[in-house]
């Protein structure tokens, strides 16, 4: 009885794992950056949009007026690492924050 259960469980695990492997490998969309909405449209998000999306993921986004340009440079460097943002995205966010300051 135990051998039958092991065979059934092993078969189910292989079936489920096979589905995940096939599902992952057959994905056609490749999003390399948070700046593109869709591969076929290649629409760039503004620094303000990226700021709203990236900063509000983990905490309330501070007002651009809360810090000066030097502070925003330091904060941007730190948050790029913490939020796993691309250099392109953080540059757009920092540009927005400094322009609104």
C-alpha positions in Angstrom: 0.0 0.0 0.0 2.8 2.4 0.8 4.5 1.8 -2.5 1.4 2.7 -4.4 1.1 6.0 -2.5 4.7 6.8 -3.2 4.3 6.1 -6.9 1.1 8.3 -7.1 2.7 11.1 -5.1 5.9 11.0 -7.2 3.8 11.0 -10.4 1.8 14.0 -9.2 4.9 15.9 -8.3 6.5 15.2 -11.7 3.3 16.3 -13.4 3.1 19.6 -11.4 6.8 20.3 -11.8 6.6 19.6 -15.6 3.8 22.1 -15.8 5.8 24.8 -14.1 8.9 24.1 -16.3 6.9 24.2 -19.5 5.0 27.3 -18.3 8.2 29.2 -17.5 10.1 28.2 -20.6 7.3 29.0 -23.0 6.8 32.6 -21.8 7.0 34.9 -24.8 7.1 38.3 -23.0 10.4 39.6 -21.7 10.3 42.7 -19.5 13.8 43.9 -18.9 12.9 47.1 -17.0 10.1 48.7 -15.1 10.1 51.4 -17.7 8.4 49.4 -20.5 4.7 48.8 -20.3 4.6 46.3 -23.1 7.1 44.8 -25.5 5.0 45.6 -28.5 4.4 49.3 -27.5 7.6 50.1 -25.7 6.1 53.0 -23.8 8.4 54.8 -21.4 7.2 55.7 -18.0 8.0 59.1 -16.6 10.1 59.7 -13.6 7.0 60.7 -11.7 5.2 57.5 -12.5 8.3 55.4 -11.6 8.6 57.4 -8.3 5.0 56.7 -7.4 5.2 53.0 -8.2 8.6 52.2 -6.8 8.6 54.3 -3.6 5.0 53.5 -2.6 5.7 49.7 -2.8 7.3 49.7 0.6 6.5 53.0 2.3 4.8 56.4 1.7 6.7 58.2 -1.0 8.2 61.4 0.4 7.4 64.8 -1.1 10.1 66.0 -3.6 10.3 69.2 -1.4 11.3 67.1 1.7 14.9 66.9 0.6 17.5 69.0 -1.3 19.3 67.8 -4.4 22.3 66.4 -2.5 20.0 64.4 -0.2 18.1 63.0 -3.2 21.3 61.9 -4.8 22.2 59.9 -1.6 18.7 58.6 -1.1 18.5 57.5 -4.8 21.7 55.5 -4.5 20.5 53.8 -1.3 17.0 53.1 -2.7 18.3 51.8 -6.0 19.9 48.9 -4.1 17.0 48.4 -1.7 14.3 48.5 -4.3 16.3 46.7 -7.0 15.9 49.4 -9.6 17.8 49.8 -12.8 20.2 52.7 -13.3 17.9 54.1 -16.0 14.9 54.0 -13.7 16.6 55.6 -10.7 18.1 58.3 -12.9 14.6 59.2 -14.2 13.2 59.2 -10.6 16.1 61.3 -9.3 15.7 63.8 -12.2 11.9 64.1 -11.4 12.6 64.6 -7.6 15.3 67.3 -8.3 13.1 69.1 -10.9 10.2 69.3 -8.5 12.3 70.4 -5.6 
